[in-house]
Amino acid sequence: MSEAQAKILREKAEMFEQRAESATDPISKQHYKEMAAHYRSLAVEHLDVRRDEPAH
C-alpha cells in the first residue's frame, strides 16, 4: 500500500467522523464512529508495516 492509499484511509476516517458528528440518532452516530476508528487503524497498520519494511 502506498502513502497515497494511507492518505485515502485517513480521509475516509475523517468523512465518517463528520457523519458521526452530524448524525441525529445514536445508532448511526455510533456506527460512523466505529467506521472512522476502523479506517484510522488501517492507516496506522499500514504505516507500521511500511516502517518495518527494508529500504530499497
C-alpha positions as CSV (number, residue, x, y, z in Angstrom):
1,M,0.0,0.0,0.0
2,S,1.4,3.4,-0.9
3,E,1.4,6.6,1.1
4,A,-1.4,7.8,-1.2
5,Q,-3.5,4.9,-0.1
6,A,-2.8,5.6,3.5
7,K,-4.0,9.2,2.9
8,I,-7.2,7.9,1.4
9,L,-7.8,5.8,4.5
10,R,-7.3,8.8,6.7
11,E,-9.7,10.9,4.5
12,K,-12.3,8.1,4.8
13,A,-11.9,8.2,8.6
14,E,-12.4,11.9,8.6
15,M,-15.5,11.6,6.4
16,F,-17.1,9.1,8.8
17,E,-16.1,11.3,11.8
18,Q,-18.0,14.2,10.2
19,R,-21.0,11.9,9.6
20,A,-20.9,10.8,13.2
21,E,-21.0,14.5,14.3
22,S,-24.0,15.3,12.1
23,A,-25.9,12.0,12.8
24,T,-29.1,12.6,14.8
25,D,-29.7,9.1,16.1
26,P,-27.4,7.3,18.5
27,I,-27.1,4.1,16.4
28,S,-25.9,5.9,13.3
29,K,-23.6,8.1,15.3
30,Q,-22.0,5.0,16.9
31,H,-21.8,3.2,13.6
32,Y,-20.0,6.2,11.9
33,K,-17.6,6.5,14.9
34,E,-16.7,2.8,14.6
35,M,-16.1,3.1,10.9
36,A,-13.9,6.1,11.4
37,A,-11.9,4.2,14.0
38,H,-11.6,1.2,11.6
39,Y,-10.2,3.3,8.8
40,R,-7.8,5.1,11.2
41,S,-6.5,1.7,12.5
42,L,-6.0,0.5,8.9
43,A,-4.0,3.6,8.1
44,V,-1.9,3.2,11.3
45,E,-1.3,-0.5,10.5
46,H,-0.2,0.5,7.0
47,L,2.3,3.0,8.4
48,D,3.6,0.4,10.9
49,V,4.1,-2.2,8.1
50,R,6.0,0.3,5.9
51,R,8.3,1.2,8.8
52,D,9.2,-2.5,9.2
53,E,10.0,-3.0,5.5
54,P,13.7,-2.8,4.5
55,A,14.7,0.2,2.5
56,H,15.1,-0.4,-1.3
